[in-house]
């Protein structure tokens, strides 16, 4: 569903759309994750996968490190994904910083 900036959507509708997006991403990426993960690691993975696409995550070094049990290394990979069109973007850097914090929350 595409929304325009003038769309008048109620909170319940927004929640339903967000839930559907998360369920779609989870269904795409969960089968590729072969190790136990924390809720915060999954939250970071879902946010990242929603942003770059599930296929990009599935093919990523991040997933390879995660499945090898290198949780810290997997979270570190997030910070590499800050380019769009060959340029480093501040917005992507900010997003990855937040995802990194969420990903590493359980490692503290």
Secondary structure, 3 states (H helix, E strand, C coil): CCCCCCCCCCHHHHHHHHHHHHHHHHHHHHHHCCCCCCHHHHHHHHHHHHHHCHHHHHCCHHHHHHHCCCHHHHHHHHHHCCEECCEECHHHHHHHHHHHHHHHHHHC
